[in-house]
Amino acid sequence: MKKVLFAIAALASCMTASAQLWVSGGLNLDNQSYWNDDDTRTSWSLEPAIGYALDDALEVGLSFGIGGSSKGDDKSTNFSIAPFARYTFLSEGDFSMFVQGQLGYTYHKDKDPLGEDKLWSFGVSFCPGIKYALTDQFAIVATFGNLYFDHDDSDWGGAQNGFGLNIDSRLNFGLVYSF
C-alpha cells in the first residue's frame, strides 16, 4: 500500500513540476447609437480565464463570463462557463499557433416592459489562435473564427440547433500572465 501511495505522490509531483498556471481574460465595452431612433445600446462583458499547462503542447482551462446590455427599457444579462483544451501544434521562437476546443454553457435573461424571457445554450466549438510570448510571464493571445455546434432552449417555447463555420467573426485578443 505504501508503494502505491508513494508512486501516486511521485507522479503528481512530476505532473506539477512541469506544469504552469496562468490567468487571462477580457473586458468588453460597447456603446452603439442607431440612426432610426434615439436609443443607444450599451453592452459590457467580463471574461476571466484560468489555465494549466500540462506540457509544452497541451493546456487545459476554464473561462467564465458575465455581461449585460441595455437599450431603453430592454435589459439583458448573461452568465457563461466554458472548460477548454488548447493544443499547440506549431512553435517557433516566441510565436506559437494552437487550436482550442471548448464546451460552453450560457444562461441569458432578457427583461423588457412585456415581461422576462430566459434562454440557455450549450455548445461545442473549435477555434485557431496565435500566441506571442513577450516575457517569461506575459504573452499576447489572439483567437479568431470558430467551427461550432450549439443548442438553444428558451422559456418562450423554442429550441434550435446550430452548426457553422465563422471565419469572419470577431478577433479576440487577450493578455496572459503565467505564474
N, C-alpha and C positions, 0 to 999 in steps of 0.2 A: 504494500500500500504506500509506503514511504517513497519507493522508487517511482510510482505513478505520479504522486504529488510533486516530486522533485522534477520529473520530466515536464509536467504541465507548467510549473513555475519557470523552468528554463525556456520553454517555448514561448511563454508570454513575455519574458524579458527580451528575448531575441526579436519578437514582433514589435515591441515598443521601442527598442533601441534604434531600429531603422525607420521608425515611423515619425511623421512630423504633423503636428496640429496646426491648423490655420483658420483664420476668420476672414470673412469677406462680407460684402453686402452692397446694397444700392439704395439710393434715396431719389425718388422722382417727384417733381412738382410740375404741374401743367395748368395753364390758365388759357382758355380759348374763348374768343368772342365770336358771335355769329352775326352775319350781316343781315339776316332776315328777321331778327328780333333783338330786343335789348338785353337779353340774358347772356351771362357768361357761364361757362362750365369750369369749375376748379376741381382738380383731382390731385391726389397725392398717394404715395406708397412708400413703405419702408420694408426692405427685403434683406435681412441679415442671413448669413450662412456660416456654418462651421463645417470643417472638413478634416480628414485624417489621411495622410499619405501613407499607404501601406508599403509602397516601394517607389522607384523612380517612374513607373508606368501606370500605377493604379492608385486612385484616390476614391474615398467614399465620403459622403457628407449629407447634411440635412439643411434645407433652407426653409425659412418661414416668411410669411408675408402678411402685412396688414395695410389696408388702404381704404380710401373713400373718395367720393366725388359729390358735388352738389351743383345743381342748376335750378335756380329759383326755389320752388318748394320741393323739388325732387332731390332726394338724398340716397346715397348707397354706401355700403360698407362691404369690404372683402376680407376674408381670412384664408390663408393657404398654408399648406405644409407639403414639402416635397423631398423625399430621400433621393439621393442621386449617386451615380458612379461615374467616374471620369477616367478614360483610358488615353494615355499619351502614346501616340504611335510614331511621332517624329520629333526628334530633339536635336538641335544644332546650336551650340553655344548657349546664349541666354534665351533663344527663341524655342518654343515647342508648340506643336499642334496636337489637339486632342479631340475626342468625341465624348459627349456627355449624354448619358441616358438617365431619365428620371421618371418616377411615379408621382403624380401630383393630385392633391385633393384641395378643392376650393369651396368655400361657403360664401355666398353672395346674398345680401339683403338689400332690397330696394324699398324706399318709403316715399310715397307721394300723397297728394290730397285724396286720392281714391282708395288708399289702403297700403298694405305691406305685402310684398312678394319675396319669397325665398327660393334660392336656387343652389343646388350643389352640383359639383362637377368632379369627375375623376378622369385622369388622363395619363397617357404614356407618351413621352417624346424623346427624340434624339436630336442633338444639335452639334455642329462643329464649332471649334473655338481655337483661339491662339493665346499664348501666354508669353510675356516678356519679363524676365527677372531683372529688376532694377538693382537690387542688392540681394544679400542672402535672406533678408527678412521680407522685403517688399517686392511685389510683382503686379503687373497690369494684366488683366484678363479681358478678352472680348469674345462674346458668342454671337452668332448670327444665324437666322433662319432656323427651321426645325422640321422634322418629319414627325407627325403626331397622330394619335388616335385619342378621342375623348368622348365621354358620355355625360350628358347633362340631364338633370331631372329637376322639376320645379313644383312649387305649390299649386300653380295655376293649371296643372294637369297636362304637362307636356314633357316628353322625354325625347332626346335626339342623340344620335351618334354622329361623330365627325371624324374624317380621315383626310389628311392633306400633307402637302409639302409646301412650306412657306420659304421661298428663297429671297423674297423682297421685304421680309418683315424687319422690324427694328433691330438695330445693332445695340447690344448691351455691353457696357464697359463696367469693370469692377476693379477695385484695388484689394489685393490680398496681403495680409500680414501673417507670416509664418512664425511660430514660436520656436 
